[in-house]
């Protein structure tokens, strides 16, 4: 599994040594397994004191060799803040993923054009139909945009287990580059059918809500990190949770959101070193049970 995660090489800059990668099935392009979400932390105003920590996060993110940043028009100011903070050097390395979240062809086109303007890019790496809203209409536009070279990859997203049946119906019917959904050591329903289906269909998987919006850490509050965590090169419960997720071979990249450099550095540690085998993944899940 580790060999497969590190062997793939694709277009774009190579990650720094030590950060594991997975290949996008549609192209073979390698992505570091830890990305960055913007929901919440990047929804700030123009005040320098609000944006300064985010600049530190972005600098640390790219210095580590990470690439994929996920955002959305749904996240209030996040697209604009991210676009304003990305330097030209960051832009050259970034894999920018955003979403379309509206009804109607014209509204969808207008929203995606606005996203590109806010993110200061002429070509987006990935656009996803957010929460499957107006799916058929938006997918038709996305396919046109991909043919025209305005976007490199297309996909769909959701964030609840109740939406898994809908996601599976879409994956069975459509050829998509990416699918995004929630998955964690305590929310494992995706293992039954959704993750295997994504693998069978050659669809890259982005994982959101890996820490259950912070609730995962409440489950281990007061517990000592087990000694065997060192066997997986994990120095925190967060890193164990991320390694549990990455340990599933169908997962391409995890996108935990953070606005703190210390949290980013801990998250990046979850994408380095040894990954758990099946029995070790079960042991990690039991820690959070």
C-alpha positions in Angstrom: 0.0 0.0 0.0 2.8 2.4 0.9 4.6 1.6 -2.3 1.5 2.3 -4.3 1.0 5.6 -2.4 4.5 6.8 -3.1 5.3 5.4 -6.5 2.8 7.4 -8.6 4.2 10.4 -10.5 2.0 12.8 -12.4 1.9 16.3 -13.7 2.7 19.2 -11.4 5.5 19.7 -8.8 6.7 16.7 -6.7 5.8 16.8 -3.0 8.6 17.2 -0.5 10.2 14.0 0.6 8.2 12.1 3.3 4.7 13.3 2.4 2.8 10.3 1.0 0.9 10.6 -2.3 -1.9 8.9 -4.1 -2.6 8.9 -7.8 -5.7 10.4 -9.3 -7.1 7.4 -11.2 -8.3 9.4 -14.2 -4.9 10.7 -15.0 -2.2 9.2 -12.8 -1.3 12.7 -11.4 0.0 12.4 -7.8 -1.5 14.3 -5.0 -0.2 14.4 -1.4 -2.7 12.6 0.9 -3.2 15.6 3.2 -4.9 18.6 1.8 -6.5 21.7 3.3 -10.2 22.7 3.8 -11.3 26.3 4.1 -14.8 26.0 5.6 -14.7 27.9 8.9 -11.1 29.1 9.3 -10.9 31.0 6.0 -14.3 32.7 6.5 -12.8 35.9 7.8 -12.8 39.5 6.9 -10.0 41.8 5.6 -8.4 42.6 9.0 -4.7 41.8 8.9 -4.9 40.1 12.4 -7.5 37.7 11.1 -5.6 36.8 7.9 -2.0 36.6 9.3 -2.5 33.1 10.8 -3.9 31.9 7.5 -0.9 33.2 5.7 1.3 31.1 8.1 -0.9 28.1 7.4 -0.5 28.4 3.6 3.2 29.0 3.9 3.6 25.8 6.0 1.3 23.9 3.8 3.2 24.5 0.6 6.6 24.2 2.3 5.7 20.7 3.3 4.9 19.8 -0.3 1.1 19.7 0.1 -1.0 20.9 -2.8 -4.8 20.4 -2.7 -7.0 23.2 -1.2 -10.7 22.8 -1.1 -13.2 25.7 -1.0 -16.7 26.7 -2.1 -18.9 29.7 -2.7 -21.0 28.3 0.2 -18.1 29.2 2.6 -18.9 33.0 2.7 -15.6 34.8 2.2 -13.3 31.8 1.9 -12.7 31.9 -1.8 -11.8 35.5 -1.8 -9.6 35.2 1.3 -7.8 32.3 -0.2 -7.3 34.0 -3.5 -5.9 37.1 -1.9 -3.4 35.2 0.3 -2.0 32.9 -2.4 1.3 34.2 -3.7 2.4 33.6 -7.3 4.7 30.9 -6.1 1.9 29.2 -4.2 -0.4 29.4 -7.2 2.2 27.6 -9.3 2.1 24.6 -6.9 -1.5 24.7 -5.8 -4.3 22.2 -6.8 -7.4 24.4 -6.3 -10.7 22.7 -5.8 -13.9 24.6 -5.6 -17.6 23.9 -6.1 -20.7 25.0 -7.9 -23.7 25.5 -5.5 -26.7 27.0 -7.2 -29.6 26.2 -9.5 -29.8 26.9 -13.2 -27.3 26.8 -16.1 -26.7 30.6 -16.2 -26.4 30.9 -12.5 -23.9 28.0 -12.3 -21.7 29.5 -15.1 -21.8 32.9 -13.4 -20.9 31.4 -10.0 -17.9 29.4 -11.4 -16.6 32.4 -13.3 -16.8 34.4 -10.1 -14.9 31.6 -8.2 -12.1 31.7 -10.8 -11.9 35.5 -10.4 -11.8 35.3 -6.6 -9.2 32.6 -6.7 -7.1 34.6 -9.2 -6.8 31.8 -11.7 -7.8 31.3 -15.3 -8.1 27.5 -15.0 -9.4 25.6 -12.0 -8.1 22.2 -11.1 -11.3 20.8 -9.8 -14.9 21.9 -9.7 -17.5 19.8 -7.8 -21.3 19.9 -7.7 -21.7 20.9 -4.0 -24.1 18.6 -2.2 -25.5 17.4 -5.6 -27.5 20.6 -6.0 -29.1 20.8 -9.5 -26.8 17.9 -10.4 -27.7 17.2 -14.1 -27.6 20.8 -15.1 -24.3 21.6 -13.4 -22.6 18.4 -14.6 -23.5 19.2 -18.2 -21.8 22.6 -17.8 -18.8 21.1 -16.1 -18.3 18.6 -18.9 -18.4 21.4 -21.4 -15.9 23.4 -19.4 -13.6 20.4 -19.2 -13.7 19.9 -22.9 -12.9 23.6 -23.3 -10.0 23.4 -20.9 -11.5 25.7 -18.3 -11.3 23.0 -15.6 -9.1 19.9 -15.3 -11.2 17.6 -13.2 -14.9 17.4 -12.2 -16.8 15.8 -9.4 -19.5 15.8 -6.8 -19.7 16.2 -3.0 -21.7 15.6 0.1 -21.0 15.5 3.8 -23.6 13.2 5.4 -24.0 9.4 5.6 -27.7 9.8 4.5 -26.5 11.1 1.1 -24.4 7.9 0.4 -27.1 6.2 -1.6 -27.4 9.3 -3.8 -23.7 9.5 -4.3 -23.6 5.8 -5.3 -26.3 6.3 -7.8 -24.4 9.2 -9.3 -21.1 7.2 -9.4 -22.9 4.2 -11.1 -24.4 6.5 -13.7 -21.6 9.1 -14.4 -17.9 9.0 -15.1 -16.5 11.4 -12.6 -12.9 12.3 -11.7 -13.6 13.0 -8.0 -16.1 12.3 -5.3 -16.0 13.9 -1.9 -17.7 12.7 1.3 -17.3 12.2 5.1 -15.4 9.4 6.6 -13.6 8.8 9.9 -12.7 6.1 12.4 -16.2 6.4 13.9 -18.2 7.0 10.7 -17.4 3.9 8.6 -20.5 3.3 6.5 -18.5 4.3 3.4 -16.5 1.1 3.7 -19.5 -1.1 2.8 -20.2 0.1 -0.7 -19.2 3.7 -1.4 -15.4 3.4 -1.1 -15.3 0.1 -3.1 -17.6 1.6 -5.8 -15.3 4.7 -6.1 -12.3 2.4 -6.5 -14.1 0.2 -9.1 -15.2 3.3 -11.1 -11.7 4.8 -11.0 -12.9 7.9 -9.1 -10.6 9.8 -6.7 -11.9 10.2 -3.2 -11.6 13.4 -1.1 -12.5 12.9 2.5 -14.2 15.7 4.5 -15.0 15.9 8.3 -12.2 13.5 9.3 -12.3 14.7 12.9 -16.1 14.8 13.0 -16.0 18.6 13.4 -13.8 18.2 16.5 -16.1 15.7 18.2 -13.6 12.9 17.5 -11.1 14.3 20.0 -13.7 14.4 22.8 -13.8 10.6 22.6 -10.1 10.4 23.6 -9.9 13.3 26.0 -7.9 12.2 29.0 -6.6 9.1 27.3 -2.9 8.4 26.8 -1.6 7.9 23.3 -0.9 4.1 23.0 2.7 3.0 22.7 2.0 1.2 19.4 1.3 4.6 17.8 5.1 4.9 17.3 5.0 1.8 15.1 2.9 3.9 12.7 5.0 7.1 13.1 2.1 8.8 14.8 2.6 11.3 17.5 -1.0 12.3 18.2 -4.6 11.0 18.1 -5.2 13.2 15.2 -2.4 11.6 13.2 -3.8 8.2 14.1 -7.2 9.2 12.8 -5.8 10.5 9.5 -3.7 7.4 9.1 -6.8 5.2 9.6 -8.4 7.1 6.7 -5.4 7.0 4.5 -5.0 3.4 5.3 -8.0 2.7 3.0 -6.5 2.3 -0.5 -9.5 4.0 -2.2 -8.9 7.3 -0.4 -6.9 9.9 -2.4 -6.7 12.9 -0.1 -8.1 14.2 3.2 -9.1 17.9 3.6 -9.1 18.9 7.2 -9.8 22.6 7.7 -7.6 24.6 10.0 -6.5 28.1 10.6 -3.7 27.3 13.0 -0.1 26.4 12.0 0.3 24.0 14.9 -2.8 22.1 13.8 -1.6 22.0 10.2 1.7 20.6 11.2 0.1 17.9 13.2 -2.2 17.1 10.3 0.7 16.9 7.9 2.3 14.4 10.2 -0.6 12.1 9.5 0.5 11.9 5.9 4.0 10.8 6.5 5.6 7.5 7.5 4.1 4.1 7.9 0.4 3.3 7.4 -1.7 0.9 9.3 -2.6 -2.6 8.1 -6.1 -4.0 8.6 -5.6 -5.0 12.2 -4.0 -1.7 13.1 -6.8 0.2 11.5 -9.3 -1.7 13.8 -7.2 -0.9 16.8 -7.3 2.8 15.9 -11.1 2.6 15.5 -11.4 1.1 18.9 -9.5 4.0 20.5 -12.2 6.3 19.4 -15.2 3.9 20.0 
